[in-house]
Amino acid sequence: MTIAAKSVQSGMIWLALVAMPWWITWFGGYTALGTRVIVMALAAMALNFLLGFTGVLSFGHAAYFGLGAYGVGMTIRYLVPNTPLGMVVGVLAGTLAAMVIGALIVRLRGVYFAMATIAFGQVFYFIAFRWNTVTGGDDGLSGWRRIPIQVGRYSIDILGNNLTFYYFVLACFAISVSIMAALLHSPFGRTLLAIRENERRARFLGLPVEQHIWASFVISCFFVSLAGTLYALLNNFADPHGLRWDQSGDFVIMAVLGGMRSLWGPLVGAAVFVLGQDYISSRTENWMSFIGLLFIVVVLFFPRGVLGMRRERRQP
């Protein structure tokens, strides 16, 4: 795809995202559903930074997603009723945990790395599930809400309204995507691609492979933690399900559906997953079966995902 074509594609995507609160109602949706699409897209793109561009599969990213959610919720409820501070605490909690865990598992590869991420993720899940007095246990952490932002003596309630909160989330998404794109186009990002394509050759060239994989893992978890804070603020609630391994599986499905080796692929996959879940679940309890069938079809016949399928059609 040429640079001009990529620019047109990006422009159309941003235009669709800016106008989403209006056009999503044409399909029976609502603003909060659009916000959920953006949040899940950020989480899937964060995972794809590690999976699609570094070539390392993690099934434990829900741990950092959930740490971000509990971090913001517990800060607002127990410490300081301040939304930006809660977001900072949530992101720091997820990122610091990723720095420690990443250092422990960075030398593992393939299924061993994936299983190790699941194991550490389940540790956080059971802590949240069992620590009833603080986390609320299986009932989740409630009794808190988004707090208006304080600017000096003034209180700006840009988070209370669903529409303004959507654009707040979209702004966070735009900044995050810009940072990830800049990193991928930097020498650091090119090194990650080299590791993905041939780790042995990259190591032979003298590249510090483990350090780059660790950095990619931490950056990925930083953005997925941010997505977790936004998801908790969207619902004014945090529960242990956000830490479970199947939530990580959802992120992987979103990335694969849209296209792992594309920056925008996980966004498309998240839109298909979230909107499909909302539509099908309103008609049957077995909605996951339909999503699973769609995932199987994409993996078998369109391994490059939805965006990759469009590229294949353009090729002679």
Secondary structure, DSSP 8 states (H G I E B T S, - for coil): --HHHHHHHHHHHHHHHHTHHHHGGGGT--HHHHHHHHHHHHHHHHHHHHHHHH----S-HHHHHHHHHHHHHHIIIII---HHHHHHHHHHHHHHHHHHHHHHHTT--THHHHHHHHHHHHHHHHHHHH-HHHH-GGG-B-S-----EEETTEEE-SSSSHHHHHHHHHHHHHHHHHHHHHHHTSHHHHHHHHHHH-HHHHHHTT--HHHHHHHHHHHHHHHHHHHHHHHHHHHT-B-GGGGSHHHHHHHHHHHHHH-TTSSSHHHHHHHHHHHHHHHHHTT-S-HHHHHHHHHHHHHHH-TTHHHHHHHHHH--
